[in-house]
Amino acid sequence: MMTMRLRELLVDRVAPLKNLSDRSVKMYESTLDRFRDFLGHEPTVDDLDDLTAAKFIRWRQST
């Protein structure tokens, strides 16, 4: 089974369940774009852990 991409999770599940506006989805997608840049690949749920999140936040503070 293929790991779910975070973008797919956002668009197909989170946005409808939370009734997010199109603008909110675009803002979240922008953050996912930066996370992709940091990781070097399209982020998946497997990329979500404390250490990766901390490193991403530190990276964002310096870029």
C-alpha positions as CSV (number, residue, x, y, z in Angstrom):
1,M,0.0,0.0,0.0
2,M,1.3,3.4,-1.0
3,T,1.8,6.0,1.8
4,M,-0.6,8.9,1.6
5,R,0.8,12.3,0.4
6,L,0.1,15.2,2.8
7,R,-1.4,17.2,-0.1
8,E,-3.9,14.4,-0.8
9,L,-4.7,14.2,2.9
10,L,-5.3,18.0,3.0
11,V,-7.5,18.2,-0.2
12,D,-9.4,15.0,0.0
13,R,-10.0,14.6,3.7
14,V,-9.0,17.5,6.0
15,A,-10.5,20.4,3.9
16,P,-13.9,18.8,3.5
17,L,-14.1,17.6,7.1
18,K,-13.1,21.0,8.5
19,N,-15.0,22.9,5.8
20,L,-11.8,24.9,4.9
21,S,-12.1,27.8,2.5
22,D,-10.2,27.7,-0.8
23,R,-7.9,30.4,0.6
24,S,-7.1,28.3,3.6
25,V,-6.3,25.3,1.5
26,K,-4.0,27.4,-0.7
27,M,-2.2,28.7,2.4
28,Y,-1.7,25.1,3.7
29,E,-0.5,24.0,0.3
30,S,2.1,26.8,0.4
31,T,3.4,25.4,3.6
32,L,3.4,21.9,2.0
33,D,5.4,23.3,-0.9
34,R,8.1,24.6,1.6
35,F,8.0,21.2,3.4
36,R,8.6,19.5,0.0
37,D,11.5,21.9,-0.7
38,F,13.0,21.0,2.7
39,L,12.6,17.2,2.2
40,G,13.5,17.0,-1.4
41,H,10.3,15.0,-2.2
42,E,6.6,15.3,-2.0
43,P,5.7,15.0,1.7
44,T,3.8,11.9,3.0
45,V,2.3,11.0,6.3
46,D,5.5,9.0,7.0
47,D,7.5,12.3,7.0
48,L,5.5,13.5,10.1
49,D,7.6,13.0,13.2
50,D,8.8,15.3,15.9
51,L,12.4,15.4,14.7
52,T,11.6,16.2,11.1
53,A,9.1,18.9,12.2
54,A,11.7,20.5,14.4
55,K,14.3,20.5,11.7
56,F,11.7,22.0,9.2
57,I,10.8,24.8,11.6
58,R,14.5,25.6,12.2
59,W,15.1,25.5,8.4
60,R,12.1,27.9,7.8
61,Q,13.5,30.3,10.3
62,S,16.7,30.5,8.4
63,T,15.3,30.7,4.9
